[in-house]
Amino acid sequence: MLIEIIGIVATLFVIASMCFKTTSIKGSIIMRSLNIVGSVIFVFYGFLLPAYSTGILNIVLLLVNCYHLITLINELKKQS
């Protein structure tokens, strides 16, 4: 039961991240940040289950989101 709760929490973070308007840099930063949290939780969920494909997929998504988050933060700094 605890494992399913972990999966539900991760899902809620990913769903919440998709609700942000990404036409602004700040909205995109919030979206990527929430998505990173969801991916980290999904990594634990995937390896606890064990559903290794879920864990590996979310490791890759975590790296992609971190890259884009760093890019967005640097872009925001340039605008200031």
Buried (B, 14 or more C-beta within 10 A) or exposed (E): EEEEEBBEBBBBBBEBBEEBEBEEEEBBBBBBBBBBBBBBBBBBBBBEBEBEEBBEBBBEBBEBBEEBBEEBEEEBEEEE
